[in-house]
Amino acid sequence: ASKNGLKPSLVRLHRMTVPEHVAEFWKTFAASVGGVEDKRFYEAFSFGDGEELADSLAELVLRGTKRATAGSVWHFEAEGKRLPAAGDLSIVTAWSGKPLCVIETQSVEAVPFNEVSAEFAAAEGEGDGSLVFWQAAHREYFTRECGAAGREFTESMLVACERFVVVYQELTGATCSAHALILQTPRLTLRR
């Protein structure tokens, strides 16, 4: 284990190139902030495991309600990816793959599922914002995710609790079907 307690494969260098279907969106974002190094790109992704969930969670991000997300640590490892880190930039997409916004990771903490805090659950912005809702919804999701991979969900399973801010957004209003481009005042923290 490394000094942060994670398996070495979780801390190895992760380099992902900007996928072609979001490359123009990334270029427009980069130009809007005066340039950004491609090495800060972490991934392009949609939330959840289905269209309705993905698009509803993306909408919460666009509204400013959802400022955090959680993923199983073993899933990152299975995909050969390091955990996101402060300063990483990711493109959130609709289920269809349409890019919606760029988020900047502020922090990531790996904690057992049963130790996720009420404050983090509220930052996720889902349901009524309570820890009880978060646990029920994420228990269902992680049970599906584990089952699809031949694993079993446990309450002590490590979860990567990521906090983020939206630094660039493509939509007006809060629907995933809008097409107008708006540029937020960049809140990008450039790393040295």
N, C-alpha and C positions, 0 to 999 in steps of 0.2 A: 504494500500500500504506500501511496505517496504521503507527503506531509499533511495533506488535507483529508486523508483517510479514504480516498477513492482509489480504485484500481488504476494502475499506470495507464491502461488503455483509455481511461476517461480523461486523462490530462495531456495526452499526446496532441501534437499540433493538428488542428483541423483547418484545412483550407478547402473552401468550396468556391467554385466559380459561379458567377451570376448566370442563372439559366437564361437561355435565349428568349423564352416567352415573357420574361420580366426585364430584359436588358434595357429596353427603351425607357421604361419606368425608372429604373435605377439611374440611367444617364440624366434624366430630367431632374430627379432628386439631387444627384451630385451637383449638377449645374446650379440648382436653387440655393445650395449652401456654399458655393464657391469652390466646389471640388471636394472629393472624399476618396481616400484610397480604397481600391477594390478589396484589399486584404481585410478590411473591417467588415465585409459582407460575411454573414454567418449562414443564412438560409432563406429560402422563399417557402412559405408553408401556409396551410389552412389549419384552423383549429379543429379539434374533434375528429370523429370518424364517420361523418356523414354530412350530406349537403345542408340539412336543416340546422344541425348543431353548428357546423362550420360558419355558415352565414349569419346565424344569430349571435355567435360569439364575436365575429368580426364587427358586426354592427355595434356591439357594446364597446369595442375598442374605439370605433369611429366617433361614438358619442362621448367618449372620455370616461365611461363608467368602469370599464375593465382596464386595470393597470398592472395586472399580474397574470401569470399562468403557471400551471404545474404539469410536469411530465415525469414519468417513471424513469429513474436513473438507469435501470437495466435496459430500457428501450434505447437510450442514447448509446450505451455500450454495444448493444446488438447491432445498431446501425453504423458502428465504428466512428461515432461522433463524440467529440468532447462536449462537456456541458457548455452552454453559452456563458460568456463572461462580460463583465462591465465594459461598455464601449462597443460591443458587437452590434451590428446593424442587420436587421432581418426585414424581409418584405412579407407582410401579411396579405394573403390572397383570399378571394372568395373560393368556394368549393370548385368552381369552374376553372380556377387558375388565374382569374383576372386580378392583377395587383391592385390593392386598395390603399395601403399605407406602408410607411417604413417606421419600425420601432427601434429604439436604442435600449439595449439591456442596461439596467442600472445596477442590479445585483442578482446573484443566484446563491441559494443556500440549499444544500441537500439535507433533508430531515426525514425521519420516519413519518409515514402517512398519519399515524395516530398522534403525532406531535406538531402537526401544522396548526398555526395559531389562528385565533378568531380574527385578528387584525389582517393576516394574509388572506383569509377567506373573504373578508370584506373588500380587500383590494382587487380580488378577482372579479367582483362586481356581478356575480351571477345570482339568479333567484332573488331571495330576500336579503342576500349578503351575509347570512349567518353561517357560523361554523357547522351547525347541524345540516343546513342545506348543502354546503360545500362537501361535507363528508359523504352524504347520501349520493349526490350527483357524481362525485369522483370515485366513490366505491363502485358504482355501476360502470362507469367508464373504464376504470382500471381492471375490473373483472372481465369486461369484454376484451380489452387489449391483451391481458394476460392469457385468457382462454384462446385467443386467435394465435398466440405464439406457443401454446402448449405449456404455459406457466400457470401458477396459481397465485391469486391476489392474497396478500397478507397485510394486516394492519401495521406491521413493522417495516413494510417495503419502503425503501428510500425514494423520496419524491424531490425533484429539482424544483424549488420554488423561485420562479423568476419574476422580478419586478422590472417594468419597462415604462418608457414614455414614447408617445407618438411624436416623431420629428418631421414627418412629411405625410400629407394626406391628399388623396385624389378625389374625394367625394364631397359634394354639397349635400346637406341634409344627412340623414342617418340610414339611408337605404343602400343596399348593395347594387342596385340597378341604376343609380345615378351615373352620369358620364362627365360632368364638368370637372375641370381640374382647378383645385385651389391650393395655394401654397401657404402653409402655416408659417409663422415667424419661426425660423429654425431655432431649436433648442439643442442643437448638436454639440456634444462635448467632444472636442478633438483630443485624442491621446497623442502623447509624444513618443 
